Amino acid sequence: MSPGPREPNNKSPEALRRELEELRAVIARYRERESLARDTELRLRSVVESAPIVLFAMDADGRFTLSEGRGLEPLGLKPGQVVGMSAFELYKDTPQILKNIRACLAGESVNEVVYVGNAVYETLYSPRIDEAGQVVGIDGIAWDVTDRLRAEKAATDFQAQLLQAQK
């Protein structure tokens, strides 16, 4: 269906030029923001891919909606591999994680050191709250602190040996 006859434009050429310039300015600002958003995403992706961290998100049922980061490697996982899976099923044998997820889904922010297999993560679980104040999921970050804890233990053991040798 073709559009009907157009209304005659009663605007002066100067008014049309001003509107055109305003539209160009709006488009330029939009493109600039889009470019900044792309740059920010690239920087964030670079950090996530190079640092020993895991960024994760879950919905209100505990299903992963995001799982990214180099910190997945010690778990034998690839980025995105667990998206769609239930965290309750995946970590059914890790009660500490289940407790943390339940607490977060109840609205509590949780920050704990979590042991998963041979890896150790300092993990922050943050409830995602909607406009109505309801918990609609979890956003989280986990830092692989395995090497740091091993180094701290080695230093403590060495210190104990030195003290023992001095006796």
N, C-alpha and C positions, 0 to 999 in steps of 0.2 A: 504494500500500500504506500503510495507516495504521499509525502507531507503536503499539507494544504498550502495555500498561498501565504507567503511571508508578510508580516507586518512591515510597513515601511519604516526604515530607521530614521528617527528624527534627531539623532545625535550629530553634533558638529564634528568635522574632521579632527579638530583639536581634542575633543572629548574621547573620540575613538583611539587616537594616538596615545593618550594618557592611559586608557584601559589596556591597550596593547602593551605598553611599557610596564604596567603593573603586573600583567600576566607573565611577561618575560622575567620580571624580578621574582615572582612566585616560583616559576619553573626553575630558575637559577638556584634559589634557596633549596628547593626540593632536591635538585641534582647534587648540590653540595652536601646536604644531609645524607643522601643515599651513599655518596662517596665516603663520607666519614664513617657511616655504619659498616660499609664493606671493609674499610681499613681496620676498624675496631674488631670486626669478626676475624679478620686475618691474623691480627696480633694475638687475640685470645686463642685462636686455633693453634698458633705457633707455640704458645706457652703450654697449652694442654698436651700437645704432641711431644714436647721436649722435657717437661718437668715430670717427676714421679707422682703425678696426681691423677685422681679419677673425679670427673664431674658426673653426677648422676641426678636423675629426677624420677619420681614415681607418681602415679595417680593415687586417688583416694583408696583404691583397692590394693595398693602395694605392687602394681605392675610397673616395670621400668618403662619410662618414656624417653630416657636419655642415659647413655653410658659411654663416656668418652675419656680418653687420656692414656698416657704411657703407663700409668700406674696399674692398668689392667693386666699388663704382661706377667707379673709374678703369679697372677691367679689363673694364667693360661687362657685368658679371654681376649677377644679383639673388640675394638670400638664398635658399639652398636649391636654386638652379638646377643646381649640379653634383653634388648628392647622388645617389649611385649610379654616378657616372662614375669612370673610372680616372684617377688623377692622372698615371700614366705616359703615358696617351694624351693627356690634356689638355695636359700640359707637355712633350710629346715633343721640342719644339724649344727647350727651355730646360734644357740639361744641368746647370746649377747646381742647379736644383730637384730634378731626378731624383737627383743625387748626394746631396743632403740627405735625401731620402725614403729612399733605400737605406741610408744610414748610420743613420738613426733606426730603421728596421725591423730593423737589426742590433743595436739596443740602445743607440745613442749619442744623447745629447742634442745638438742642433745649434742654434747661434745665429749667423745670418749675415744680411748685407744682400743682398737678392735684387732683381735688376732684371727686371721683367716689362713688356714694352712700354715705355711712357713713364713708368711708375710705379716707385717704389723702396720696398721694404718691408724693415724690420728684422723678421726672422722667427725665432721660437723653435719648434723641433720637439722634442717630448718623447715618448719611447716610452711606450706604455701597457702595463704589465706585469700579468699575471694572478697568481693566488695560487701557481701552480706556477713562477713566474719566467720565463714565456714572454712574448715581445713579441706582443701581440694587436692592436696598432694604434698610431696616432699621435694625439696631441692637440697642437694648435698655436695660436699667435696670431701675427698679422702686423700691424705698425704701418706705416701709410703715412707714410713720412718724406720723400716727394718734395719738399714745400714747404720743409721744414727744410734739406734738402741744397741746394736752389736758393738759399735765403737765405744759407747759409754760403758758397756759391760767389760770390754777388754781393758779400758782405762781403770775401772774399779778393781778388776782382778789384778792388774799390774801393781796398783797402789797397795793392795792387800799383800802381795808378794814382797814388795819393798819393806813394808812394815814388819812382816814376818822375818825377813832377812836381817833387819836391824836389831832384833831381839837376841 
